[in-house]
Amino acid sequence: MLTKASVFPQSRTPIPILLLCLAACQDEPRRALVDTTPKSSFQVTVLDASTESPIEKAFVLLFSVSLDTQYAYGQVDIRGRFQTPVLPEGRVGLRVFGLGYCPAVDTLTVPAPAGGYVVHLKWHDPPQASCR
């Protein structure tokens, strides 16, 4: 059989002490749950190495070099530009490839320099030749 004491056990801590503890906890500064790591967005421009003209249908892949995480993947616009999403500060891996061109692989630093990064791709001629 249940008794009142077993359902509502007596607290051993007096109520005034509990109230003091609650008041003290409210004065503690709140900690932000927001990621405060510096971040940056920048532009990657993909150009033909010999003509300096934009490569319209090139693809850009950005990834973390330390965490093996893909940050962004997409196609450049008609001016050969790709706007990155906001990325954390540090080193970022870059892979750029376009049909008929040798791929480019590099490591970039975030935040980027003013104007972003320019990547030059070499035409793969003849198509059977190595891209080294």
HUFEN-V176796 format. One record per run of one state. SS is the DSSP state (helix for helix, strand for strand, loop for the rest). FROM is the first residue (numbers start at 1). TO is the last residue. If there is no record, write none. Layout:
BEGIN
[[SS,FROM,TO] [SS,FROM,TO]]
END
This chain:
BEGIN
[[loop,1,3] [helix,4,7] [loop,8,14] [helix,15,27] [loop,28,38] [strand,39,40] [loop,41,42] [strand,43,48] [loop,49,53] [strand,54,54] [loop,55,58] [strand,59,64] [loop,65,69] [strand,70,75] [loop,76,80] [strand,81,83] [loop,84,86] [strand,87,88] [loop,89,89] [strand,90,97] [loop,98,100] [strand,101,101] [loop,102,103] [strand,104,110] [loop,111,116] [strand,117,121] [loop,122,122] [strand,123,123] [loop,124,132]]
END
